């Protein structure tokens, strides 16, 4: 999602606004990997309408699509593409990675993040096939927000261990004796 308090969103309220949103969509077509472009095309052909847009290049670009199921935001931050979904009753959007981790029952993030900076998140996931699957799962799962929130906490604890545990790991082993 774009930064909070951003006043630069262009909402589609007039034909001029639609032209400005189309300009941002044209940037997506120019800058994004083919899979992102195919996903945007799929969204539009499936009834998702671009409602707001922000940005002018690979260092900050967001397009918000709206349809009956909710809101999908395709964004680019420092040349890295991401996709978030927010259903109407949710407090916050959820990223496609956590949705897919939940669908697949992932419990281990010990391998960490890939070396380098993938151009698209989650790394190695084809959005064009993953997004329809994620939307079907969200529509058929009771209270998906709670499940996703729980998975976010598990992922966070796995990738960012609590300070106390990290401090303990950094202290020399004294064999139970006071140092």
Buried (B, 14 or more C-beta within 10 A) or exposed (E): BBEEEEEEBBEBEEEEBBEBBBEBBEBBEEBBEEBBBBBBEBBEEEEBEBBBBBBEEBEBBBBBBBBEBBBBBBBBBEEEBBBBBBBEEBEEBBBBBBBBBBBEEBEEBEEEEEEEEBBBBBEEBEBBEBBBEBBEBBEEBEEBBEBBBEBBEBBEEBEEEEEEEEEEEEEEEEEEEEE
